[in-house]
Amino acid sequence: MKYKLTSTLLLTLLLSACGGGGGSSSDSSSTNTNSTNTGSTDSESSVEYTGVPYDYSQYVDALDNANLQQTDLSDCTDDDINNTCSKSDVVDAGEYEGYDSEYFYIDTDSGLLTFEMEGDSNRTELRFTENFLTNSADTKYTLTADILPISPSTSVANSTDGEEITLLQVHNKGTAGVTDNSVLSHPLLRVVWDGENRTDDVTGNSYSNAYWAIIKTNADECKNESNPNYNDNCPDSYDFYYLSDYDANSPTNFEIIVGNETLIINVDDDNKVNINIDYWANLYSYFKAGVYNQYTNGNSVVQFKTITYSESDYNDETTSLDMNALDPDLPPSDNFDLSTWNLSVPIDNGEGDGYAKATTITVEELNDGYELENYFWTDTTDGGMVFRNYIGGARTSSGTSYSRTEFREMLRGENTRINTQGVNENNWVFSNAPEDQQDDAGGVDGNMVATLAVNHVTSTGNSSHQGRVIIGQIHAASDEPVRLYYRLLDGHTKGSIYIAHEPSNGNSEQWYNMIGSRSNSASEPEDGIELDEKFSFEIDVVGNTLNVSIMRDDKDTVTQTVNMENSGYDGYYVKDGETLEDYMYFKAGAYNQNNSGDTSDYVQVTFYSLSKTH
């Protein structure tokens, strides 16, 4: 097996920046200590910043759409970095060629975009140039970012006022297009790291060394009591939502969604905030990202693995595909979050009893830069994650007819003390399962979204086998609530999409055509999908309702709903006469559905994004 190790990570960038209000923040040590707290206006970084962001193609789109705002430390009053310093746009959108600085650079040790800044209320931030209204009923605006502050508790160790670093914001631009005199001095939202102890306004629990959402609860000007617009609502102008503990070993993923008078915040795929913000209705806003210090006497270093800004319609008839910006020089685990997947590859591990048994690549191995030539690798032209599977490869069990190169969801991650099977923290259940099972499971209900292209299908062997590949599944303990197929018949240029639903109670398997037909003699679908054509799928299940959708640019979304009320997925299944607890997990990849053709024939699928939530 081939392992490809690398110290660099993917960075995607598309975003924004500016200043805030309300809030304050500790941590244990990090394995990467890139900065020292100099307390000096010279502000010399301890990192050798040899990476120019605009030299990396994956950053260009973002930097073409974002200004870089930065405090001028040489302008601080009385040479005090904690005093008043000017802030300005140091680089305009699209003009980053050749630019880096001690505050904004690519860290050549980690490959991450890095922001630095010293002193209280000083900043280095990207400010996305587009402004939007949060009450738009048609459009939602989304910012996602994977962020890792480097040793923040060390950064704030000498602070005499506050321990907070602002990382992301939704900031006000002005009322209904008037952007001069109507701008509030407070953002709608700041996502911060805070080292100090703080209490969650929802649960009443207290946390330190954690990430928080600080949300403005009104649209009043509350800068100080002497302000003529100060009013009785001002003393209670912010709510504080605990988001997650700080993890020094890996970036934390944040997703902020605004629109239709709603603010949603997801952290590592868990929903943390979903509130009405109708009071912000007429205020233009914009996203920001970077470093904005709310503490004294220190230097912050924050690295971004990914940043993505997008706009989409709430009731879209056509879909813009979810495309990650991928680095073709990195292994799949550095381009994708594979922390809760293992991988089956059709290579004989020698453990089969009379058959060639497939090899399982553990979560730990997969995330250590794993690649296997001709089976699982990063495409060197576009950075996609490639799955290939040959006819006649090793199988996962003696009862399986076909081989696969395929992910299996592992919610336990690298915690091998949790069993792979059973209702436990490794697997999930439907919300119609008994409450005790929902309490024991690693998740309840599920959603998986992917963008991909099928590159090659089999053309040899039995005509009923040719051209078939399963690209996504929900697998239960014994059966499969859904299998998602792509099929391209010999002589056709456009393929079909269909699904199978296998009940758990012995009822007949159900088949649903979504694009074209699954028939061996079907005519070519007029709206079919060609090889190498990118498309997205979504598998979503809540209780007994299963929805599968296919999305393509400039085409209507196709959705198939399956009512599973009579399918036996009520929390139990029967095996060998014994009633056992049922459980679920997602699968994705290239599951070849041909075992009759030439052994050199194969299926190949390339993924460009893959995410799941519970």
N, C-alpha and C positions, 0 to 999 in steps of 0.2 A: 504494500500500500504506500501511496505517496503522500507525504505531509509537506505542506508549504507554510513556513513560519514567517511572520512579519511583525515588525513593531509598529507599523503605521495602521491607521484606521481611516474609514471613510469620512469625508466631510462633504455635506451638501449644504448650500447656502442660498437662502432667498428671503431677506428680511430687513429690519428696521431699527430706530432708536430715539430717546430724549428723557426728561426728568420726572420726579414723582412727589409723593407725600404720604405720610401715615405709616408707621410701622417700625420694628427694630429687630437683632440675631446672633453656636459654638460647634465643635466636632472633634473627632479623634484624628490621629495622624493619617496622612495620605502617603501612598507609595511613590508619588511623584511630587517633589517639592521644588518647583521651578522658580520661586521668588524669595526675596528677602525684604523685610520691612525697613527701608532706609530712612524714612522720615525726611527725605531730602528733596529739594526742588529739582535736583539734577535728575532724579528718577531713573537711574541706569538699571535696566533689567539684568537679572542674572542669567537669563536665557540667551543663547546666541540665535538671533532671529534671522536666519538665512533663507527662509521660505517666503516668497512673495505670493500673496493669495491669488492675484489675477493671472499668475502663470499657470494655474491649475484650472483646466477647462470646466471642472465641476462647480467652480465658484463664479464663473463669469456671468451667468444669468442673474445671480443675486446681486453682484456688485454693479451690474448695469442698471439695477433698479433701486439701489439704496445709497444714501449719503452716509459718510462716516463723520460722526460728531465726536469731538474730543476736547477735553479741558486743556488749556494752555497753562501749565504749571509755572512757567516763567512770569506769568502775569498775576500770580497770587499776591494779595495785599501783604505788605511787609515780609515777603518771601515765606509766608506761612501757608503750607499746602492745605491746612484746615480752615483757611480763611477764604475770602471771596476771590475766585479765579474766573476768568472769562472762558466761555465755551463757544465753539464755532464749528462750521462744517469745514473739515480739512481736506476732504475729497468729495467731489460730486459724483453722482451716479454715472457709471460708464467711463470714468477717468482714473481708474486704479492702476493702469499699466505701469509696472516698475515700482509701485508703491508698497513699502512696508515700513514699520517703525518699531521702536521699543515697546509700543503700546498695542500694536496690531500686526500680527505676523502668523506664519505657519510654523508651529513648533516642529522642527525636523526630527525630534526624537519620537513624537507620537503621531505626527501627521495631522494634527488637529488645528483648526483655526483658533487663535489665542488672543484674548483681550486682557490688557493690564491697565491699572490705574492706581494712583496714590491719593490719599487724603479724603476728608469728609466732603460729600456732595460733588465729588469729581467723577468724571465718566469717560469711557471709550465705548461708543455705541453705534450700531447701524440703525438708521432710521429709514424704513421703507417709505418711498415717496408717495405711494397711493394713499388717499384718505377715503374713509367709508363711513356710512351711517349704520349704527348697530341696530336700528329698527327696521332695516330693509326686510320686507316680507318675502322677497324673492331670492335674495343672495345671502349666503353665509360666508364668512371670512375665517380662514383657519391658519393658525401658526403652529407648527410642530418643531420641536428642537430636542436633541439629546445633549445634555449639559453636564459638565464635570468641573466644579470649582476645585482648585488645587490647594489643599491644606488651608481651608478658610479659617479654621480656629487659630492657626499660626498667624495668618494675616491680621486678625483682630486682637491678638494677644495683648497689645499695648494700648488698646483703645480706652479713652476716658469717657466716651459717650457713644453708646450703641455698638452692636455687633452684626450689622445687617448689610447684605450685598444684594442689590436688585439685579435680576437676570433678564426678565422679560416684562414687557408692559403693553397695555392698551392705553394710549394717551390721547388726551383731548386736543383737537385742532381748532375748534371754534364752532359757533352756532350757525347752522343753516347756510354755510358758505361764507359767513362773515368771520374772517380769521385774524382780525387785528385786536379788537377790544373785548372780545367775548370768550377768550380762552381761559379756562379754569387753571389754577395753579396746582391741580391735583389730577392724577390719572384715574381712569376707571379701575384699572387693575395693575398691581405689581406682583410678580412672582419673585420671591426672595429666598435666599438662604439666611437663617437667623441662628446665631450661636446662643443667644440668651433664651431663657425659659419664657414660653408664651402659652396662653390658654386658647383652645379652640372654641369659638363662639357657638358652635353647633353641639358638640359633645361635652364641653366643659373639661376635657382632658388637657393636660399640660405636656409640652414637649420642648426640648432644646436640641441644638444641632440638627435642624430640620428645615424642610422647604415649606413655605407658606404662600397662600394667596391672600393679598390684602386688597379688599374690594371696597370702593367708594359706594356708600348707600344712598347718596342723593346727588343732585347736580348743583349744590350750593357752593359759593366761594367761602372757604373756611380757613384761609391762610393764617389769620390771627384775629384776636378779639377786637383789635382796633380797625379792622377792615369794615367799611360801611355795609357790606353785604353779609357780614357775619350774623347768624341767627340762632334760634334755639335748637335747630337740628344739628348744628356743627359739633357739639361735644360727642355725639354718637354717630360720626360720619363714616366709620370704617367697620367692616366685619372681617374677622380673621379665620381662615380655613386652613387647618393642617392638611398638607398634601402628602408628605412622606418623610421618612428619615433620610439623612444624608448618607450616601454610599460612596466611600472614598475609593473604591476599586473599579467602579464602572459608571458611565454616564446614566443619568435619569432622564426618561423620556417625558416631555410635557406636550400636551396638545390643547390649544386654546381655540374655541370656536365661538364667534359672535355673529349675531344676526337674528332677525325676527323677534327683537326685544328679549333675547336670551343670551346668557353667558354660560358656556360649558367648559370645564377643565377636566381633562383626563390625564392621569399620571401612570405611566407604565401599563397602559390599557385599562386602568381602573377609573371609573367616573368618581370624581371628588367634588365637583361643583356643577350644579344645574339650576340656575336662578333666573328670575325675571329681572330685566334691567330697563323697564319702560321709562324710568325717570331719566335715562340717558338719551332719549329718543332723538333729539334734534342736534346733538353734538357730534360733529365730525371727529373721527378717531383714526389712529394708525398704530401699527405694531412697532415695537422696538426690541432690540436684543443686544446684549453685551455686558458691560460692567458699569454699575452706578453705585458708588460707595455711600453707605449711610453709617459710617463710623469714623473715628479719628485715628491718626497715627499708624497707618498701615498701608500695605500694597496688595491689591487683589489680583489674582491670576485665575481666569475662567476659560475653559476650553469647550468648544462646541464640536461635537461629532457630526451632527446634522442640524440644519435649519431649513424649513420649507414653508413658504407662504402660498396659499391658494385661495381662489374664489370659486364657488359652485352654486348652482341653483337648488333651492329646496325642492322644487317640483320639476326636476329636469326631465325632458323627454329625450335629450341626448346627453351623453356622459363624457367628461374629460377623464381619461384614464389616469390612475394613480401610478405615476412613474417616478421611482427613486433616481437620483443622480448617482451613478455607480462608478467605482474606480476599477478599470479592467486589470490593474496591477495587483489587486488585493484578493485574498481567498474569500469564499462566500461568507464566512463568519465575520469578516470585517466590513462587509457591505450590507449584511442583513442581521436582524436580531434573531439568532438561532439558539438563544439561551434556554428555550423550553422545547427543543426538538432533538430526537436522535435520528439516525439515518440507516436504512437497510440498503446494502449494496449486494448485487447478485454474484458474489464471490464465495466459493465453497470454504466454510470455516472448519471442515473436517469433523463436525459434530453430528451430522445427520445419520440416522439409522437406516442405511440403505438408500439414501438420497443425498444430493448435494444441498447442504443447508446454507442459507445466506448469512453474510456477516453483518453484525450490528455495530455501527459506529456510535459510541456513547455520546451523551451531551458534552462531556468534558473533551473528548477527542475531537468532536465536530467543531467545537469552538476554539480549538487550538490550531487553527489555520488548516484544517483537513481539506485535502483535495485528492482525487483518485483519477488518474488519467483514463480517459474514454468512458468514465462513468459519472463523475461529479467534479465540476470545476467552474472557474470563472471564465466567461467568454472574454477573450483578449481584445475585442473590438468595442463592445458596448458595456461590459461589466456585468452582464446578466449571469444568473446562477443556473448552470446547465445540469440537467438530469438525463442520462442516457441508459438504456437497458436493452440488452441483446436477447433474442429468442433463445431459450434453452439455458438461461442463467440459473444460478442457484435460487432455491425457493425458501420462503420464511418458515414453512412447515410441510410435512408430508401430505397434508390434506389440501394444499394450495396448488392450483393448476398452473399458475402463471408467476413469472418472476417480476421483480420491481427494483427500481432505484427510487426510494420514497421516504419522506419524512414521516415520523410517528410522533405525535404530540406527547411531551413529557413535562407536565406542570411542575413536577418535583425538581426540575433542573438537575443540578449535580448532587442533590441530597439522596444518595443511594440507600439510605436507611428506610425510605418509603418504598413500598412494593410497587412494581409497575402495574399490577392488576388489582382490581377491586375498587370499591367505593372509598376513596382516600384522597389525599392531597395531590396525587398524580393524575387523577381523572376527574371528569365532571358528569353531572346528571341533568336531566330535563327538570323543569320547574313543576311538573306534575308528579315527580317522584316523592315519596314520603319525606316529611320534614327532617327526620333524623338523617336520612341519606344526603339531603341538601346541606345539612350542617357538617357532615363528615367529608363531603367532596371538595375537590380543589376549585370548583366553579359550578355555576348553575346556568343552564342554557349557553348558547355559543354563537359566535359570529366569526367567520373567516373570509377575508378579502384578499385577492391576488390579482396581479397583472402579469401576463405571460404570453408566450407564443409557442405553438407546436411547430417544431422544425422538420421532423421526419417521422414517418409512420411505416409500418411493415407493408410489403407488397407481395410477399411470397406466402405459400402455405394455403390452407383451407380458405375458401372465399368468405366464409362466415367469420373468420378470424382477422382477415386483412384490414389494416388501417385503423385499428382500435387502440385507444389508450385512455386509462382513467387518470385524471389530473387532480382530483380532489375528492375527499370522502369524510363522512362521519362514520366511525366504526364503533359499534357497541361491543359488549363482552363476547357475543357470539354472532351477531348479525350486523347488517349495515343499513342504518336509516337512510343514507343517501350515498350513491356513487355517481360522480360526474364524468361523463365520457366525451371525448372528441373522436370523430371518425371521418376518415377521408377514403372513399372508395377508389379502386383502381380506375384510371382514366378521367377522374374528376380533378378539378383545380380548387374546388371549394368544399369544405367539410361541414359535418353536422355536429350539433350538440344535443345530448339527451341525458336523462338521469334515470337511475333505477332506485326504487325504494323497496327494501327487503323487510317485511314485518317480522317481529320477534315471536309472534304467536303461531307461526306455521301457515298463516294465510298466504295466498299467492303473491309472488313478487310483482310489483307494479312498475311500468315503464312510461316515461313521459318524454315526448319529442319537444324540444325547445326551438332549435333551428334545424330545418331539414328533418330527416327521418333516420332511424336506426336500422332500417331495412337493408338487407344484403343487396337488394336490387333497386334501391331508391334512385330517383333521378337527382341530378345535381341541384342542390339548393340554391336558389337565386340569391338569397341573402346569406349564404354560407361563409365560412371563415377559411381563408387560404393558409397554407403553410407559411410560417414566419410572420403572419399578421398578428399584431398585438391586440389583445382583448383582456377584459377583466371578468372575474366571477366573484359572486358573493354567496356564501352559504350561511343562512341565518335560521336559527330555531329557537322558539319560545314555547315551552310546554309541548303540546301536540301539534303545533303549527310549524311547518318547515317551508321556508322560501329559498329558492335558488334563482339568482339573477345573472344574466350575461350582459355586460356593458361594452360598448365600442364607441370610439369617437365618431360623432356625426351620425349616429344611428340610435333608434329607439332602444331603450332597455327592455329586455325580454325576461319576464319573471314567471316561474312555475311555483304554485303553492300546493303543498301536499298536506292533507288532513290525516294525522296519524292516530286519531282516536280509536280506530279499530285495528291498530298494528301491534298492540301488546307492549308498547313502551311506557309502562306505568311504574317502573322501578325494579322489576323482577324479570327473570327469564328462567326457563327450565332446561337443565342439562342432565342427561342420563337419569331422568326421573326426579332430580333434586331441584328445588326452587332456590335460586341464587339471586343476589343483588346485581342489577345491571348497571353499567357505567359506560361513558363515552370518551372518545378522543378523536381529534382531527388527524387527517393524513393528507399529504400533498406531494406531488412529484410526477414520476413517470411509471405507472403500473401497466406494463405491457399486457395486452389481452390477446396475444397470439403465441401459441406453443407448438404450431404445426409447420412453420416456415423454416427457411434456412437459418442456421445458427448465427450467421454473420449479419442477418437482418435485424433492425433495431427500431426503437422509438426514441425520440429526443424532444425534450421540452425545456424551454428557458424561462425562468421566472425573473421579473423585474421589480416586483414588490410582493410581500407576503406578510400579513398581519392577522391577529386573532384576538378576540376579547371574550370574557365570560362575566 
